[in-house]
Amino acid sequence: MLNDIPRDNTRKKVFTLLNCALQKATLPTIGYIRQNPCYGVELPKRKIKEHRRAYTLVEQNILLSVLPERYAKAFFFLCCTGLRLGEFLALSPKDIDFENQVILINKACDKKMNISTPKTLSSVREVYFDKSLFDVFPLEYLGAYTHNGFHCQFVRTFKKYNIQGVCIHSTRHTFATLCDFVGIRDKLTQAMLGHATLSMTKDTYTHLYKKGNSPILEYVENLKNTLENTIKIR
């Protein structure tokens, strides 16, 4: 029964309430039951949440070469912007501000492709881009994907090429890690990812990289130059 309750805190509260009620039922003045059946029961141990990692540079090159073209381009876009999949799926061309070089994030799609506002205030944000992003990712591709289509394509590709420990959300880890790798300011990376705290960006989403190269890394290096020289953010 307790295993069917999803949250660890909820399990503990339910067990405590049940234990107190049954213990009271054993009192001589009540006498409903002889023994508390909760006696000796151990709560399931809390599972430590597994943090996803970033795609390695090698994995980036593999996926860019083996995914169908429109998914390879979408993968490039996600790794280069740090958008959540739901935010990407809700984008339309009117959300791209080419004059100021920002993507406006103010909505998201759920798994059933219903559009709603983001759940947190920090998720409503502007994500800077280098204009070369849309040399790779055609603007008309926006709106051409579904959540289920993404899931099926990537799960199938991960299995075929034995890529483990990552998921679609790992593109956000990749963006954070690449920003750190090329020297983009931490607070700016935090703002573009829509994290409420810097510790989330640094401790959960930023990982170490070995030296190497990929088109995604090259783009983020260009983004750093754009931020400093064109948009003039330091």
C-alpha positions, 0 to 999 in steps of 0.5 A: 500500500505504501509503495503505491504512494509516490512521494516519500514525504506523503508516505511518511505522513500517511504511515504516521497517521495510520500508526497513531490511529491503530495504536490508539485502537489497542488501548484497553479502554477502546479494545478494537484490536489486540495489536498494532499491525504497524509495529515493526513495519519499516518505511521504504527507503528514500530513493536518491534522485539520479541527476542526468548528465550532459551529452559528451562531445562525441555523443553530440557528433553521433546524434547529429549524424545519425538522427533524421535531419529534422530531429538532428536540427531540433537536437542542435537547437535544444543543446544551443539554447537550453530550452525545455522540450515543452518550451521548444514545442510551444514556440512559434516564429513570432517568439523569435526577436531577431532585432534583439537576438532573443527567444521569448519564453512565456509558454510550454506544451505538456505531453498531450500538446496542450499549451499553458503558461510556465509553472514558475516565474523564473521560467518566463525569460529571454534566451539569447542566440547567435544568428547562426542558430537559424542557419542550422535550424529553419524557422519553419520547423517550429511547430512541426514536432510532437512530444511523443514523436520526440520521445519515440525517436530519441529512445529508439536512437539511444538504444540503437547506438547504446547511449546511456544515462541521458534523455531529451532533458539532458540537452539543458545539462549540455547547454549549461556545461558548454556555457561554463566550458567557453566562459559565459557568466554563470548568472547569465547561464542561470537566467537563460535556463530559467533556474530560480537559483544559481546553485541549481545551474552550477551543482546540478546542470553543469558538468566537466568536459574533456577537450574536443569539438562539435558543431554545438560547441562551436555555436556556443563559442560564437554565442559567447562572442555575440554576447560580449561584442554585439549584445554587449553583455559581460 
